[in-house]
Amino acid sequence: MFDRLREDVQTIFDKDPAARSTWEVLTCYPGLHAVWFHRLSHWLWRHKMRFLARLVSHLARWFTGIEIHPGAHLGRRFFIDHGMGVVIGETTQVGDDVLLYQGVVLGGTSLHKEKRHPTIGNNVTIGAGAIVLGPILVGDNARVGAGSVVVRAVPPGATVVGVPARLVGQPETGRAAMDLQHGELPDPVVRAISESLDRQRRLEERVHALERRLVSFHPSAAPHPVPGEVKPELVFRIREALDQVLDPEVGVSLVQMGFVSDILVDGEDVEVRLTLDDPNCPMVEHIVDQVRRRVKDVNGIQHVQVTLLDVPARVLSQPEPVSAAQV
């Protein structure tokens, strides 16, 4: 028994860098207290003393803010960090070396007396506020991002985020779960939008290529003036082309949102200066690519430079400098 208690304390030192002393861990960690209360209530539950088991569980909830049903099975080296608001249902099974943060719910979806709560594998990390519902399996070494709602099985080694939770990347099997960097998790929705926009861009490029081939055979079919003609309305046509570039987050064109600061023209070279609200937006590369492609569709333009105006200024463009005169 004492070996198990020492193991519980060491687990906290291994998983929480804030732990400084054994005395602090013994007195100030509600997650540890909740696990110890649960061992007593679970023993009572297995020996058919159901009322006493529920009473101990209720007292533990009152003292720690963590509710663990006496019927739940918890593995070794199980740690609940902070813990307030954690709820673990009756038929939940938790493996070894599992880490839960505050606000996690391992809940059920059925009103029948059956297996209705999740099974959590070994070395699983579940982020703050995540909810795992139903008799599903979260595989070994899996990670659940903060605030996610998991309603489907999670493969071993996978990372899932979102509502409902979706798989991010490919499962990494045969390895222990690393620390869950909540602030660095990718957004699967933005990724899906980006892939859709990229596919649309490729299709549009094919259409434009077919149009250019058609024009080479039938010059009268050209939608714009013949290449080489630079007319005073060139800047207007460039701005008109940029009006077709949409901000993927709001669905409004860059021109309408006032993000196009300047358009500088020097012969066949063009510089477009953009002022974005967030130059570090994950979609900025897509926006810059769309701007460059749209401007090149205007006849007579060979080189396009896109400059993001911030401090210091960043340039995402072709390497050659443009000595431009504003038109």
Secondary structure as GFF3:
##gff-version 3
##sequence-region A 1 327
A	DSSP	alpha_helix	2	15	.	.	.	ID=ss1
A	DSSP	alpha_helix	22	28	.	.	.	ID=ss2
A	DSSP	alpha_helix	30	46	.	.	.	ID=ss3
A	DSSP	alpha_helix	50	64	.	.	.	ID=ss4
A	DSSP	beta_strand	67	68	.	.	.	ID=ss5
A	DSSP	beta_strand	79	80	.	.	.	ID=ss6
A	DSSP	beta_strand	87	88	.	.	.	ID=ss7
A	DSSP	beta_strand	93	94	.	.	.	ID=ss8
A	DSSP	beta_strand	99	100	.	.	.	ID=ss9
A	DSSP	beta_strand	105	107	.	.	.	ID=ss10
A	DSSP	beta_strand	119	120	.	.	.	ID=ss11
A	DSSP	beta_strand	125	126	.	.	.	ID=ss12
A	DSSP	beta_strand	131	133	.	.	.	ID=ss13
A	DSSP	beta_strand	137	138	.	.	.	ID=ss14
A	DSSP	beta_strand	143	144	.	.	.	ID=ss15
A	DSSP	beta_strand	149	150	.	.	.	ID=ss16
A	DSSP	beta_strand	159	161	.	.	.	ID=ss17
A	DSSP	beta_strand	166	168	.	.	.	ID=ss18
A	DSSP	three_ten_helix	182	184	.	.	.	ID=ss19
A	DSSP	alpha_helix	188	217	.	.	.	ID=ss20
A	DSSP	three_ten_helix	219	221	.	.	.	ID=ss21
A	DSSP	alpha_helix	234	242	.	.	.	ID=ss22
A	DSSP	beta_strand	246	247	.	.	.	ID=ss23
A	DSSP	beta_strand	252	253	.	.	.	ID=ss24
A	DSSP	beta_strand	260	266	.	.	.	ID=ss25
A	DSSP	beta_strand	269	274	.	.	.	ID=ss26
A	DSSP	alpha_helix	284	296	.	.	.	ID=ss27
A	DSSP	beta_strand	303	308	.	.	.	ID=ss28
A	DSSP	beta_strand	314	317	.	.	.	ID=ss29
A	DSSP	beta_strand	325	326	.	.	.	ID=ss30
###
